[in-house]
C-alpha cells in the first residue's frame, strides 16, 4: 500500500518576497545571517524558499531583525 505524505504549509513565497523587497540576493542575505551567528548557506536558504526544508525559528528571528518586519509577514496567507 502506498503511503501519501501530507505536505506542511510552507512560507517559501513569503521568504522570497521579503528578501526581494529588501533588495538582497540569497548570497548577501546568507552572509548577513552568518555575520549574526546563523550558520546558513545559500543552498540551505534556497531550500527554505523552495519549501523543501523547514526553516528554524532562530533564523526567522534574525530575518525579522534584518527585514525590520513583523512575524505576521512570514506567515501571511498561510491560514
Phi, psi and omega in degrees: 000133180278131179260131178261132179263124179283126178285139177279165174297145176230147183256020183305316180298321179292321178298317180295317180299313180296318180295314180296321179297333179273354178073026182254142170278166176299321181298313181293322178295316180295324176298318179293318178299318179295320178300329181269005175099003176262111184278078182243123176271166181297322180297317178296315181297321178300324178291327174299312182293329180278352181078016181271346184215137178282137182278144178284147179299322180299328178287320178299319179300315180291321178297322178302318179293318181295315184276347182052054182231177177271161176297331180303328182294334178286332186252009183302131176077007182266352181266000000 
